[in-house]
Amino acid sequence: MKGDFSRLVFDPDKQYTRVLMQQGRVQLDADWNEQAAILLHYLERLAADLIGPFGGPKDDLGFAIAPVVENDEISKLTIGKGRYYVDGLLCENPQDYDWLPTDGFPDLPLLVYLDVWERHVTYIEDGSIREVALGGPDTATRAQVVWKMCVTNEQPDGNRIENTLEGASVWENWNSWVSLGQPPNRGLLKARARGDEEATDPCLASPDARYRGPENQLYRVEIHTGSKAKKGSEAKVVTFKWSRDNGSVVFPILSYGLDGELATVRLEHLGHGGRLALAPGDRVELVYVGGWKEDEPGDLLEVVEVDADRRQVKLKGASSSQAGDRDPTPLLLRRWDHGRMKGLAGDGAVQVQEGEKEEEWLHLEDGIQICFDNPRAQYYRTGDYWLIPARTATGDVDWPRSAEKPESCPPHGVRHHYAPLALLLTGRDTITITDLRKEIAIVAGPVKG
């Protein structure tokens, strides 16, 4: 979640049951957020233990799949209203609706399934979050469970689904099906702080410190173009972007105009000065209303001019084709801090280079270094991220270590959850639908006493 947090410290392996506030102590956002995470983890695990990996209530079982056939082809699917739990996460569909994939339906047979994850919502996406009585400042943000419909005609091994495949086979091998969207080897990262750069700013920390930033930061390293992101028939280079503020520096857009590769954007504000402002050479990401396809990267553009009086910036690298099937109205600009690194890839991000040697560590800034480990074949998914807390008091980063060496860690998120809904097979003059949903019912029995 790209919020303005000091750090995110919840760890289910520690099995903490609650956070206990003490009198006369400093209040931190991390403590409050951990308390919510502890309780949410308990409720989700309880629901998953009782229901299983997926299931819905008998009297309001949601996400029934019904194909609409026109000219012997599926034109759309009707998704039924109701509730459904996926790994303990509650998914609610308030009404029946018709759905058509953006790229159309692949050939039958088809597996229809749910992809569920949690996203971060600010007042920019939902204006009702902000209290207008405060005169402008925002307060807390929200986390939201979101889901999307998915279809595939491929098995986990890459072969086409067989028309004779039975629904039971999908149930029994669901872990293999899940690997289609969430493979086990999603890339590994190591992070450390090394004082190899010569400090020239007298306001920075002591030259003896390894992390030389002037403030505590929460660095976010996020995959921009993943392993399977493609343009045409050629696979793109895997790239990443990073932010010293967890990607939380955003600028709401009031108007947007495009002239060739140059975009002119008028913003609600230009930041709060210093490191939170926009400057020529920065890289910003265009975020559209309704977002974009989750498996495709956003548009990274370069700031070429900032007009403070008009709250207006000019961006280089835009094109009319970038909007594609998105809502044509950009919602906000998100600033990333890798723009001044050398050798940016064609998508405006930094190329991922795997390695374990000393010279293969990448320098971000102020002594922060990262290394994409390569003990085995890795898969990088667009949106996968790692969080690196950096602290001035220690001159170091908060990162797991083993024998005083940084450990290789998988992404901290985004965690996706999947559930099968239906299997669509071709019949003699019809389409056969196998319902793969799991129905749960609470049976009240006699009270023994």
C-alpha positions, 0 to 999 in steps of 0.5 A, spaced: 500 500 500 502 506 497 501 510 503 505 515 508 507 510 513 513 510 517 513 502 516 509 496 516 511 491 521 506 486 522 509 479 522 504 473 522 510 468 524 510 472 531 503 470 533 502 477 536 495 477 539 494 485 540 498 491 541 498 494 548 498 502 548 503 504 554 501 511 558 506 517 556 509 514 550 509 516 543 504 514 538 506 511 532 502 509 526 505 503 525 503 500 532 495 502 530 496 499 523 499 493 526 493 492 531 488 492 525 493 487 521 493 482 527 485 482 528 484 482 521 489 476 520 485 472 526 478 473 522 481 471 515 484 465 518 478 463 522 474 464 516 479 460 511 479 454 517 471 454 517 470 455 510 476 452 506 480 456 501 473 458 498 466 458 499 459 462 500 453 461 504 447 457 501 442 462 502 446 468 498 451 464 494 454 469 489 458 469 483 454 464 479 456 464 472 451 464 466 454 464 459 450 469 454 450 465 447 450 469 440 451 466 433 454 460 437 459 464 440 459 466 448 458 474 447 458 475 455 457 472 462 452 474 467 455 474 474 450 472 479 449 477 485 451 474 492 457 473 497 463 469 496 469 468 501 476 467 498 482 465 503 478 468 508 477 475 504 469 477 503 467 478 496 461 481 495 457 482 488 451 487 490 447 485 483 447 481 477 451 484 471 454 482 465 461 481 463 466 481 457 473 481 458 477 487 455 480 482 450 474 478 448 473 470 450 479 465 448 476 459 445 472 454 449 473 450 453 474 455 459 476 456 466 472 462 469 475 464 476 476 470 481 482 474 482 482 477 489 487 482 493 487 488 497 488 495 495 489 502 498 484 508 497 486 515 499 481 521 498 483 522 491 480 516 489 474 517 494 473 524 496 468 522 502 474 520 506 476 527 507 473 531 512 472 538 509 471 541 516 479 541 516 479 545 510 483 541 506 488 536 509 487 529 509 487 524 515 487 516 515 486 512 508 482 506 507 484 498 505 479 495 500 478 488 498 477 488 490 476 482 485 476 481 478 473 476 473 478 472 469 478 466 464 483 462 461 483 456 456 490 454 458 492 448 464 498 450 468 503 446 464 501 451 458 497 446 454 490 447 452 484 445 457 481 438 455 474 438 453 473 432 457 476 435 463 471 434 469 470 439 475 473 434 480 480 435 477 480 442 477 478 442 485 483 437 486 489 440 482 487 447 484 494 449 487 497 448 480 491 452 477 493 458 482 500 458 480 498 461 473 497 467 476 501 466 483 508 462 481 512 460 487 519 464 484 516 471 484 523 474 485 528 475 491 531 482 493 536 483 498 537 490 501 543 494 505 546 501 507 553 502 505 556 509 506 560 508 499 558 515 497 562 521 499 557 526 503 557 533 501 551 536 504 552 538 511 545 537 513 546 530 512 547 524 517 554 523 520 559 521 514 560 515 519 553 513 518 552 508 512 545 511 511 546 518 509 539 521 508 536 527 512 530 523 514 527 516 516 524 513 510 520 507 507 523 505 501 519 502 496 522 498 490 516 495 485 516 491 479 514 496 473 514 491 467 514 484 469 516 477 466 510 476 462 508 483 460 508 483 452 508 488 447 506 485 440 509 479 440 516 481 443 517 480 451 519 487 454 525 488 459 523 486 466 524 493 470 523 496 476 522 503 480 523 506 487 520 511 491 523 513 498 516 515 500 513 508 499 510 511 493 505 516 497 507 522 493 501 524 489 498 530 485 491 530 483 490 532 476 485 538 475 486 538 467 490 534 462 492 536 455 496 532 450 500 535 444 504 529 441 509 526 446 508 533 450 503 533 455 500 539 459 497 537 466 494 542 471 495 540 478 491 541 485 498 542 488 505 542 487 507 538 493 509 541 500 516 543 498 523 540 499 523 532 497 516 532 496 515 537 490 516 536 483 522 538 479 524 537 472 528 530 471 523 527 476 519 521 473 511 521 474 506 515 473 500 517 470 494 513 474 487 513 470 480 513 473 479 506 474 486 504 473 489 499 468 490 492 467 493 489 473 498 485 469 500 491 465 505 497 467 503 504 468 505 510 464 512 513 466 513 520 464 519 525 465 517 532 468 520 537 463 517 544 466 514 546 472 510 552 472 509 554 480 504 560 479 499 556 474 500 549 478 502 546 471 507 541 469 509 539 462 511 531 461 515 528 456 514 521 453 506 521 453 502 519 447 495 518 445 495 511 444 497 510 451 490 511 454 488 505 450 481 502 453 482 506 459 478 511 462 481 517 458 481 522 464 488 521 468 486 521 476 493 523 479 500 523 478 505 519 482 512 521 483 517 516 483 525 517 485 529 513 480 528 518 474 536 521 475 539 514 475 543 512 469 541 507 463 533 507 464 530 502 460 525 504 454 519 504 459 522 509 463 524 505 469 530 501 471 532 494 468 532 488 473 539 485 473 540 479 477 546 477 481 550 475 487 557 479 486 559 485 490 559 489 483 552 487 482 549 491 487 545 497 485 545 504 488 539 508 489 541 514 494 544 516 500 547 509 501 541 505 500 543 499 495 539 493 493 540 486 489 536 482 485 538 475 487 538 469 482 539 462 486 534 460 481 529 462 475 525 468 477 518 470 475 517 478 476 510 480 476 508 487 475 506 491 482 510 486 486 514 490 491 519 490 497 519 495 503 525 498 506 525 502 512 531 506 513 533 510 519 537 516 521 538 514 528 542 507 526 544 509 519 542 503 517 536 499 514 531 495 517 532 488 513 533 481 515 540 478 516 543 472 517 550 471 519 550 479 518 549 478 511 542 481 508 537 475 507 534 474 500 526 476 501 520 475 496 516 480 495 512 483 501 506 484 496 501 484 492 498 478 495 493 475 490 488 470 492 484 465 487 478 461 487 475 457 481 467 459 479 465 455 473 468 450 467 465 451 460 465 445 456 463 445 449 457 440 448 454 437 441 449 443 440 450 447 447 455 449 452 456 445 458 457 449 465 460 445 471 459 449 477 465 449 481 463 454 487 463 451 494 456 452 498 457 452 505 451 452 510 450 453 517 446 447 521 443 449 528 443 442 532 440 441 539 443 444 545 446 439 549 447 441 557 
